[in-house]
């Protein structure tokens, strides 16, 4: 596609959005990038397919995500609805280094979020990830990893209605051993330290141990059994929340291709608190993660989960989440398509002093439509509309939000 055609398509999309929505969702920086720089980048990418930066065996993958979002309810409340435009810029770098049968990877990015009007909500997140895989004698695979994040929970998903900033580090490793051509076992351990700036009662250290046994009954499909033990140690602000959770699950996993893969599992969980005044809790748990390509141009994605989470309210001992996400994608051509998505989630809280505290249950529902344009493997542009609502048994946490966004993703 020529630069002139890219320019016409991009300009037409942007001006149609501005006229239809009737709000200024594109500030000058992103507007300039999409209208003038995007066609030039598109032309260059098409004339240099598969461009990569290599230093010997080391692959370097820089990337940049720019997003401009307009929201009609920046505070995510039912009483103080305010409009704002938010610019998010995410520069990042990924390093990949295959070494014979081994593999090393490192990635860093920072997310700068800047509000046009309510600058007190500006945030800067950072993420650093390291991964090492070692293949030992063909039968053993050792994996070591470390993930650090300085992030935040936005108002719309925070239980308190405020931005909750946190530091989180998860380090661990796993050993996989092939018993035969059709079976294998895996043992995994992860230690997590999480600290919150405001809600210090949530500060904790977690120790998670997991065991898996796989049996392949089809060329690309395996059944498995899983057993998990997770020990939660909270800081002195909430010693009564210390507990141990155990899960026993079974499931099926398959990976025919990148476009056709999935995992379905289900089982039971027991959660026992160190504080004898808090009763042991047990319930069923389940999850699914499926990506299925119906054709070269059409695909669906389904994600669902029922799980128990550690408390994010000082008066609650934990909360149960049940929900799912679905997305349908259809491309009219190899580079232009539409996506439809929706989600449903329910957070049900169990309080420490149930007779005295009002029960709380939050129901989240969202839906959206978007258009994507992918002129090459290195560039993706998108426009998207989303409606999101939260309906709580405590009316103070109800809200509705409409948001419109324009995103440009460039990466090698």
C-alpha positions as CSV (number, residue, x, y, z in Angstrom):
1,X,0.0,0.0,0.0
2,X,1.4,3.4,-0.9
3,X,2.0,6.2,1.5
4,X,-0.7,8.3,-0.2
5,X,-3.4,5.7,0.3
6,X,-2.4,5.1,3.9
7,X,-2.7,8.9,4.4
8,X,-6.2,9.0,3.0
9,X,-7.4,6.1,5.1
10,X,-5.9,7.3,8.3
11,X,-7.1,10.9,7.9
12,X,-10.7,9.8,7.0
13,X,-11.0,7.5,10.0
14,X,-9.7,10.2,12.4
15,X,-12.0,13.0,11.2
16,X,-15.0,10.7,11.1
17,X,-14.4,9.8,14.8
18,X,-14.1,13.5,15.8
19,X,-17.3,14.5,13.9
20,X,-19.3,11.5,15.2
21,X,-18.3,11.5,18.8
22,X,-18.3,15.3,19.1
23,X,-15.5,15.4,21.7
24,X,-11.8,16.2,21.5
25,X,-10.3,12.7,22.1
26,X,-7.2,13.4,20.0
27,X,-4.7,15.8,21.3
28,X,-2.1,17.4,19.1
29,X,0.8,14.9,19.7
30,X,-1.2,11.7,18.8
31,X,-3.1,13.5,16.1
32,X,0.2,14.4,14.4
33,X,1.6,10.9,14.8
34,X,-1.4,9.2,13.3
35,X,-2.0,11.6,10.4
36,X,1.5,12.3,9.3
37,X,3.9,9.8,10.8
38,X,1.8,6.7,10.6
39,X,1.6,6.7,6.7
40,X,5.4,7.1,6.5
41,X,6.0,4.3,9.0
42,X,3.5,2.1,7.2
43,X,5.2,2.6,3.9
44,X,8.7,1.9,5.4
45,X,7.4,-1.3,7.1
46,X,5.9,-2.7,3.9
47,X,9.2,-2.2,2.1
48,X,11.2,-3.9,4.9
49,X,9.2,-6.9,6.0
50,X,10.4,-8.9,9.0
51,X,12.8,-6.2,10.0
52,X,14.7,-7.1,13.2
53,X,17.6,-5.8,15.3
54,X,20.2,-8.5,16.0
55,X,23.5,-8.6,17.8
56,X,24.9,-12.0,17.1
57,X,22.2,-14.3,18.6
58,X,20.6,-11.6,20.7
59,X,17.3,-10.2,19.3
60,X,16.3,-6.7,20.3
61,X,12.6,-5.8,20.0
62,X,11.8,-2.1,20.9
63,X,8.1,-1.1,20.9
64,X,5.9,1.9,21.5
65,X,2.2,2.1,22.4
66,X,0.4,5.5,22.2
67,X,-3.2,5.7,23.3
68,X,-5.6,8.7,23.6
69,X,-8.8,8.0,25.6
70,X,-11.8,10.2,26.3
71,X,-14.0,9.2,29.3
72,X,-17.2,10.8,30.5
73,X,-16.7,9.6,34.1
74,X,-13.0,9.8,35.0
75,X,-13.7,9.3,38.8
76,X,-15.8,6.2,38.2
77,X,-18.6,7.4,40.5
78,X,-22.4,7.8,40.2
79,X,-22.4,11.3,41.9
80,X,-19.3,13.1,40.7
81,X,-19.2,12.5,36.9
82,X,-16.5,14.5,35.2
83,X,-15.1,14.3,31.7
84,X,-11.4,14.0,30.9
85,X,-9.0,13.1,28.1
86,X,-6.1,10.7,29.1
87,X,-2.9,10.2,27.1
88,X,-1.0,6.9,27.8
89,X,2.5,6.3,26.4
90,X,4.2,3.0,26.8
91,X,7.8,2.7,25.5
92,X,9.3,-0.7,26.0
93,X,12.2,-3.0,25.1
94,X,12.3,-6.8,24.9
95,X,15.5,-8.9,24.6
96,X,15.5,-12.5,23.4
97,X,18.5,-14.7,23.3
98,X,18.2,-18.3,22.2
99,X,21.4,-20.2,23.2
100,X,21.5,-23.7,21.6
101,X,18.7,-25.5,23.5
102,X,18.4,-22.8,26.1
103,X,16.5,-19.5,26.1
104,X,16.9,-16.1,27.9
105,X,14.5,-13.2,27.8
106,X,14.2,-9.8,29.5
107,X,11.7,-7.0,29.1
108,X,11.2,-3.5,30.5
109,X,8.5,-0.9,29.9
110,X,7.0,2.1,31.6
111,X,3.4,3.4,31.2
112,X,3.0,7.1,31.5
113,X,-0.6,8.2,32.0
114,X,-1.4,11.9,31.8
115,X,-4.8,13.5,32.3
116,X,-5.7,16.6,30.4
117,X,-7.9,18.1,33.2
118,X,-7.5,16.1,36.5
119,X,-3.7,15.8,36.7
120,X,-3.8,14.6,40.3
121,X,-4.7,11.2,38.8
122,X,-1.5,11.1,36.7
123,X,0.4,7.8,37.1
124,X,3.7,6.2,36.0
125,X,3.8,2.4,36.1
126,X,6.9,0.3,35.5
127,X,7.4,-3.4,34.7
128,X,10.6,-5.5,34.6
129,X,10.6,-9.2,33.7
130,X,13.3,-11.8,33.3
131,X,13.0,-15.4,32.1
132,X,15.5,-18.2,31.7
133,X,14.8,-21.7,30.3
134,X,17.4,-24.5,30.4
135,X,16.9,-27.8,28.6
136,X,18.9,-30.5,30.4
137,X,19.6,-33.8,28.7
138,X,16.4,-33.5,26.7
139,X,14.1,-34.8,29.5
140,X,14.5,-32.0,32.1
141,X,13.5,-28.4,31.6
142,X,14.4,-25.8,34.3
143,X,12.7,-22.4,34.2
144,X,13.6,-19.4,36.4
145,X,11.7,-16.1,36.3
146,X,11.3,-12.8,38.1
147,X,8.5,-10.2,37.5
148,X,8.5,-6.8,39.1
149,X,5.8,-4.2,38.7
150,X,5.2,-0.8,40.1
151,X,1.6,-0.3,39.1
152,X,-1.8,0.8,40.2
153,X,-5.5,-0.3,40.4
154,X,-7.5,2.3,38.5
155,X,-10.6,3.9,40.1
156,X,-13.0,1.9,38.0
157,X,-11.8,-1.5,39.3
158,X,-10.6,-0.5,42.7
159,X,-12.8,-1.6,45.6
160,X,-12.3,1.8,47.4
161,X,-13.0,4.1,44.5
162,X,-9.5,5.5,44.7
163,X,-6.3,4.8,42.7
164,X,-4.5,2.1,44.6
165,X,-0.7,2.2,43.9
166,X,1.4,-0.9,44.7
167,X,4.8,-2.6,44.3
168,X,4.8,-6.3,43.4
169,X,7.6,-8.7,42.9
170,X,7.1,-12.4,41.9
171,X,10.1,-14.7,41.7
172,X,10.1,-18.4,41.2
173,X,11.0,-21.4,39.1
174,X,9.7,-24.7,37.7
175,X,11.1,-28.1,36.8
176,X,9.5,-30.2,34.1
177,X,10.4,-33.8,33.5
178,X,9.2,-36.0,30.6
179,X,8.3,-39.5,31.9
180,X,7.7,-40.8,28.4
181,X,6.6,-39.6,25.0
182,X,3.0,-39.1,26.2
183,X,3.4,-37.9,29.8
184,X,5.3,-35.4,31.9
185,X,5.3,-33.9,35.5
186,X,5.9,-30.3,36.5
187,X,6.7,-28.7,39.9
188,X,6.4,-24.9,40.3
189,X,7.2,-22.5,43.1
190,X,6.6,-18.8,43.3
191,X,7.3,-16.3,46.1
192,X,5.3,-13.0,45.9
193,X,5.8,-9.8,47.9
194,X,3.2,-7.1,47.5
195,X,3.1,-3.7,49.1
196,X,0.4,-1.0,48.8
197,X,1.0,2.7,49.2
198,X,-2.4,3.5,50.9
199,X,-4.1,0.2,51.8
200,X,-1.3,-1.2,53.9
201,X,-3.5,-3.9,55.4
202,X,-3.1,-5.6,52.0
203,X,0.7,-5.9,52.3
204,X,1.7,-9.5,52.3
205,X,4.1,-12.3,51.2
206,X,2.8,-15.3,49.4
207,X,4.4,-18.7,48.9
208,X,2.8,-20.8,46.1
209,X,3.7,-24.4,45.4
210,X,2.1,-26.2,42.4
211,X,2.3,-29.7,41.0
212,X,1.1,-31.0,37.6
213,X,0.8,-34.4,35.9
214,X,0.1,-34.4,32.2
215,X,-1.0,-37.2,29.9
216,X,-1.2,-36.7,26.2
217,X,-4.0,-38.6,24.6
218,X,-4.0,-36.8,21.2
219,X,-1.0,-35.3,19.2
220,X,-1.7,-31.8,20.4
221,X,-4.0,-32.4,23.4
222,X,-3.3,-33.4,27.0
223,X,-5.3,-34.1,30.2
224,X,-3.7,-33.0,33.5
225,X,-4.1,-33.0,37.3
226,X,-3.1,-30.0,39.4
227,X,-2.6,-29.5,43.1
228,X,-1.8,-26.1,44.6
229,X,-0.9,-24.8,48.1
230,X,-0.7,-21.1,48.7
231,X,0.4,-19.6,52.0
232,X,-0.5,-15.9,52.7
233,X,1.4,-14.0,55.4
234,X,0.1,-10.4,56.0
235,X,1.9,-7.6,57.7
236,X,1.2,-6.5,61.2
237,X,-1.7,-4.3,60.0
238,X,-3.8,-7.4,59.3
239,X,-2.5,-10.5,61.1
240,X,-6.0,-12.0,61.2
241,X,-5.9,-12.4,57.4
242,X,-3.1,-15.0,57.4
243,X,-4.3,-18.1,55.8
244,X,-3.5,-21.2,53.6
245,X,-5.4,-22.0,50.5
246,X,-5.3,-25.4,48.8
247,X,-6.8,-26.4,45.4
248,X,-7.2,-29.7,43.6
249,X,-8.1,-29.5,39.9
250,X,-8.3,-31.5,36.7
251,X,-8.4,-30.3,33.1
252,X,-7.6,-30.5,29.4
253,X,-5.1,-28.3,27.4
254,X,-4.4,-28.2,23.7
255,X,-2.2,-26.1,21.3
256,X,-2.8,-27.0,17.7
257,X,-1.5,-23.5,16.6
258,X,-1.2,-20.0,17.9
259,X,-4.7,-19.4,16.6
260,X,-6.2,-22.6,18.0
261,X,-5.3,-23.3,21.6
262,X,-7.0,-23.5,25.0
263,X,-7.1,-24.8,28.6
264,X,-10.1,-25.8,30.6
265,X,-9.9,-26.8,34.2
266,X,-12.0,-27.1,37.3
267,X,-11.9,-28.4,40.9
268,X,-12.2,-27.5,44.5
269,X,-10.6,-25.1,47.0
270,X,-10.2,-25.0,50.8
271,X,-9.2,-21.8,52.6
272,X,-8.2,-22.0,56.2
273,X,-7.4,-18.9,58.3
274,X,-4.9,-18.9,61.2
275,X,-7.4,-16.9,63.2
276,X,-9.8,-19.5,64.8
277,X,-12.7,-17.0,64.8
278,X,-12.8,-17.0,61.0
279,X,-14.4,-20.1,59.5
280,X,-12.7,-22.3,56.9
281,X,-14.2,-21.6,53.5
282,X,-14.5,-24.2,50.6
283,X,-16.0,-23.8,47.2
284,X,-15.6,-25.0,43.6
285,X,-13.2,-23.2,41.3
286,X,-12.8,-23.2,37.5
287,X,-11.2,-21.4,34.6
288,X,-11.0,-21.5,30.8
289,X,-8.9,-19.7,28.2
290,X,-9.7,-20.5,24.6
291,X,-8.6,-19.0,21.3
292,X,-10.2,-20.5,18.2
293,X,-9.7,-19.4,14.6
294,X,-12.9,-20.2,12.8
295,X,-11.2,-19.2,9.5
296,X,-8.3,-17.1,8.2
297,X,-10.4,-14.0,8.8
298,X,-12.6,-14.8,11.8
299,X,-11.7,-15.8,15.4
300,X,-13.1,-15.9,18.9
301,X,-11.6,-15.7,22.3
302,X,-13.2,-16.8,25.6
303,X,-11.8,-16.3,29.1
304,X,-13.6,-17.3,32.3
305,X,-12.7,-17.8,35.9
306,X,-14.2,-18.5,39.3
307,X,-11.6,-17.9,42.1
308,X,-11.0,-16.6,45.6
309,X,-9.1,-13.4,46.1
310,X,-7.4,-11.9,49.1
311,X,-9.2,-9.1,50.8
312,X,-9.1,-5.6,49.3
313,X,-11.4,-4.1,52.0
314,X,-10.3,-3.8,55.6
315,X,-13.6,-5.2,56.9
316,X,-13.6,-8.3,54.6
317,X,-11.6,-11.5,55.0
318,X,-11.7,-12.4,51.3
319,X,-13.9,-12.1,48.2
320,X,-15.0,-14.5,45.5
321,X,-14.8,-13.5,41.8
322,X,-16.9,-15.1,39.1
323,X,-16.7,-13.7,35.5
324,X,-15.8,-14.0,31.9
325,X,-14.7,-12.2,28.8
326,X,-15.6,-12.9,25.1
327,X,-14.2,-11.3,22.0
328,X,-15.2,-11.8,18.3
329,X,-12.8,-10.6,15.5
330,X,-13.5,-10.5,11.8
331,X,-11.2,-9.1,9.2
332,X,-12.7,-7.8,6.0
333,X,-9.2,-7.9,4.4
334,X,-5.9,-9.1,5.7
335,X,-5.2,-5.7,7.2
336,X,-8.6,-4.3,8.3
337,X,-11.2,-5.7,10.6
338,X,-13.7,-5.2,13.4
339,X,-13.8,-6.6,17.0
340,X,-16.7,-7.0,19.4
341,X,-16.1,-7.8,23.0
342,X,-18.0,-8.0,26.3
343,X,-17.4,-9.0,29.9
344,X,-19.2,-9.9,33.1
345,X,-17.8,-10.1,36.6
346,X,-19.2,-10.5,40.1
347,X,-17.2,-9.8,43.3
348,X,-18.9,-11.2,46.4
349,X,-17.3,-10.2,49.7
350,X,-17.2,-12.3,52.9
351,X,-16.9,-10.0,56.0
352,X,-15.2,-10.7,59.2
353,X,-18.1,-9.5,61.3
354,X,-21.0,-10.6,59.0
355,X,-23.9,-9.8,61.5
356,X,-22.7,-6.2,62.0
357,X,-21.4,-5.4,58.5
358,X,-23.6,-5.0,55.4
359,X,-22.9,-7.5,52.8
360,X,-21.4,-6.2,49.5
361,X,-21.6,-7.6,46.0
362,X,-20.3,-5.7,42.9
363,X,-21.4,-6.7,39.4
364,X,-19.3,-5.4,36.5
365,X,-20.7,-5.4,32.9
366,X,-18.9,-4.0,29.9
367,X,-19.2,-4.1,26.1
368,X,-17.4,-2.5,23.2
369,X,-16.7,-2.3,19.5
370,X,-13.5,-1.5,17.8
371,X,-11.8,-1.3,14.4
372,X,-8.3,-2.4,13.7
373,X,-5.9,-1.6,10.8
374,X,-2.7,-3.7,10.5
375,X,-0.6,-2.7,7.5
376,X,2.3,-5.0,8.6
377,X,3.4,-7.2,11.5
378,X,5.0,-4.3,13.1
379,X,2.2,-1.8,13.2
380,X,-1.4,-1.8,14.6
381,X,-3.8,1.1,14.7
382,X,-7.2,0.9,16.4
383,X,-10.2,2.9,17.4
384,X,-12.5,1.6,20.2
385,X,-15.7,2.4,22.1
386,X,-16.5,0.8,25.5
387,X,-19.4,1.1,27.9
388,X,-18.8,-0.1,31.4
389,X,-21.0,-0.2,34.5
390,X,-20.7,-1.3,38.1
391,X,-23.8,-2.2,40.1
392,X,-23.1,-2.6,43.8
393,X,-25.3,-3.5,46.8
394,X,-23.7,-0.4,48.3
395,X,-25.0,2.4,46.1
396,X,-22.0,4.6,46.7
397,X,-19.9,2.4,44.4
398,X,-22.3,2.3,41.4
399,X,-21.1,4.0,38.2
400,X,-21.5,4.1,34.4
401,X,-18.8,5.1,32.0
402,X,-18.5,5.6,28.3
403,X,-15.0,5.8,26.8
404,X,-13.6,6.3,23.3
405,X,-10.0,5.6,22.4
406,X,-7.4,5.7,19.5
407,X,-4.4,3.5,19.8
408,X,-1.2,3.2,17.8
409,X,1.2,0.2,18.5
410,X,4.6,0.1,16.8
411,X,7.1,-2.6,17.5
412,X,9.9,-4.7,15.9
